[in-house]
Amino acid sequence: MIVCSCNVLSDHDVRHAVNSAGNFPRNARQIYGCLGCSVECGRCARTMKGLIDETLASCGSSSAIR
């Protein structure tokens, strides 16, 4: 599913960035940095945050970084 239409980022891109970043990105801006792009309109930020939280919770890392 496309999460960010401005940068054509999918939910798989977001999950991959979270899983492969050593310091676990916790917001949309950090995800964009990991993926080499930048925030455009910002409409995807809430969805991206949900994906980040979901991905971190599934790997048991969310409690370690909060």
PEQUINOR-V685341 format. One record per pair of residues at least 6 apart in sequence whose ideal C-beta (glycine too) atoms are under 8 Angstrom apart, sorted by sequence separation. I is the first residue (numbers start at 1). J is the second residue. D is the distance in whole Angstrom. If there is no record, write none. Layout:
# PEQUINOR-V685341
<<I;J;D> <I;J;D>>
This chain:
# PEQUINOR-V685341
<<2;8;6> <3;9;5> <18;24;6> <25;31;5> <32;38;5> <39;45;8> <56;62;4> <2;9;7> <3;10;6> <18;25;6> <32;39;6> <2;10;6> <3;11;5> <17;25;6> <25;33;7> <1;10;6> <21;30;8> <25;34;6> <53;62;7> <56;65;7> <1;11;5> <3;13;8> <29;39;6> <3;14;6> <28;39;6> <18;31;7> <21;34;5> <17;31;5> <20;34;8> <28;42;8> <28;44;7> <14;31;6> <17;34;4> <28;45;4> <31;48;6> <17;35;6> <27;45;8> <28;48;4> <27;48;8> <28;49;7> <31;52;7> <9;31;8> <13;35;6> <27;49;6> <7;32;7> <27;52;7> <9;35;6> <26;52;6> <25;52;7> <7;35;7> <9;37;7> <7;37;4> <26;56;8> <7;38;8> <24;56;6> <7;40;7> <18;51;8> <6;40;4> <14;48;6> <18;52;6> <6;41;6> <9;44;8> <4;40;8> <15;51;6> <19;55;7> <14;51;5> <18;55;4> <24;61;6> <6;44;8> <14;52;7> <18;56;6> <5;44;8> <26;65;7> <4;44;4> <11;51;6> <15;55;5> <19;59;7> <3;44;5> <14;55;8> <24;65;5> <3;47;5> <4;48;7> <3;48;6> <3;51;7>>
